[in-house]
């Protein structure tokens, strides 16, 4: 293996930053999911949907479930984070959103390295993922 091919196999600074943030975000999100799930299972915080009613909801479609439980679609779940059954959404959001943080973090690095095209593409990815997650377009996201 010559020197050029060895150099091309080394991770670039933006790859190291992305991987480092992704690893930490994944571990934090996983820990948050486990802790909030334990809080829910142990009944430390009252659930929004009582546990004796949750089995009735299992056979409902999403629309019927939301209507039956008086839950608004979209980001309304954020106002329910004080309940044990919605608290675990925080870890899921962190796991889903860590990619955005990774992309935002590498944009300045790419820009400083004069990889402006990649910086713009990474910023575009942030915008696309952010718009998709926001529900602004009225499709998917949450």
C-alpha positions in Angstrom: 0.0 0.0 0.0 1.5 3.3 -1.0 1.4 6.5 1.0 -1.5 8.1 -1.0 -3.8 5.1 -0.5 -3.0 5.0 3.2 -3.8 8.7 3.5 -7.1 8.3 1.6 -8.2 5.6 4.1 -7.8 7.9 7.1 -10.9 9.5 8.4 -11.2 13.2 7.7 -11.8 15.7 10.5 -15.4 16.2 9.7 -16.0 12.4 9.7 -14.4 12.1 13.1 -16.5 15.0 14.5 -19.7 13.5 13.0 -18.9 10.0 14.4 -18.0 11.4 17.8 -21.2 13.3 18.1 -23.3 10.4 16.7 -21.8 8.0 19.3 -22.4 10.3 22.2 -25.9 11.2 21.1 -26.7 7.6 20.6 -25.5 6.6 24.0 -27.3 9.5 25.7 -30.5 8.8 23.7 -30.4 5.1 24.6 -29.8 5.9 28.3 -32.6 8.4 28.2 -34.9 5.8 26.6 -34.0 3.2 29.2 -34.4 5.5 32.2 -37.7 7.0 31.0 -39.0 3.5 30.2 -38.1 2.4 33.7 -39.9 5.4 35.1 -43.0 4.5 33.1 -42.9 0.7 33.9 -42.3 1.3 37.6 -45.2 3.8 37.7 -43.1 6.6 39.1 -44.9 9.2 37.0 -48.6 8.8 36.3 -49.3 7.8 32.6 -51.6 9.9 30.4 -53.4 6.8 29.2 -54.2 4.6 32.2 -52.5 1.1 32.0 -55.9 -0.6 32.3 -57.1 1.3 29.2 -54.0 0.9 27.0 -54.8 -2.7 25.9 -58.1 -1.4 24.5 -56.1 1.0 22.3 -53.8 -1.7 20.8 -56.3 -2.7 18.2 -57.2 0.9 17.1 -55.6 2.7 14.2 -53.7 5.9 15.0 -56.6 8.2 14.2 -59.0 6.3 16.5 -56.3 6.0 19.2 -55.7 9.8 19.2 -59.4 10.5 19.2 -60.2 8.0 21.9 -57.4 9.3 24.2 -58.0 13.0 23.4 -54.5 13.4 22.0 -54.0 16.0 19.3 -51.9 15.0 16.3 -48.5 16.7 15.5 -46.3 18.1 18.2 -49.0 18.2 20.9 -47.3 15.3 22.5 -44.6 17.8 23.8 -47.2 19.2 26.2 -47.7 15.7 27.6 -44.1 15.0 28.6 -45.1 15.3 32.2 -46.8 11.9 31.9 -44.9 8.6 32.2 -46.1 7.2 28.9 -45.0 10.3 26.9 -41.8 11.0 28.8 -40.0 8.2 26.9 -40.6 10.2 23.7 -37.7 12.5 24.8 -35.1 9.8 24.2 -36.6 8.8 20.9 -36.5 12.4 19.8 -32.9 12.7 20.8 -32.1 9.5 18.9 -33.9 10.8 15.8 -32.5 14.3 16.0 -28.8 13.5 16.7 -28.2 13.3 12.9 -29.2 17.0 12.6 -26.7 17.9 15.3 -24.0 15.9 13.5 -24.6 17.7 10.2 -24.8 21.1 11.9 -21.4 20.4 13.6 -19.6 19.5 10.4 -20.7 22.5 8.4 -18.1 25.0 9.8 -15.4 22.3 9.5 -16.2 21.7 5.9 -16.4 25.5 5.2 -12.9 26.1 6.8 -11.5 23.3 4.7 -12.8 25.0 1.6 -15.2 22.1 0.9 -18.0 24.6 0.3 -20.1 22.3 -1.8 -20.1 19.6 1.0 -20.9 22.4 3.5 -23.8 23.5 1.5 -25.0 19.9 1.0 -24.7 19.3 4.8 -26.7 22.5 5.5 -29.3 21.4 2.9 -29.6 18.1 4.7 -30.2 19.9 8.0 -32.9 22.1 6.4 -34.6 19.1 4.7 -34.6 17.0 7.9 -35.7 19.9 10.0 -38.6 20.7 7.7 -39.6 17.0 7.5 -39.6 16.6 11.2 -41.4 19.9 11.8 -44.6 18.7 10.1 -44.8 22.1 8.2 -45.5 20.3 5.0 -48.3 18.3 6.7 -46.9 14.9 5.9 -45.1 12.5 8.2 -42.5 13.8 10.6 -44.2 12.7 13.8 
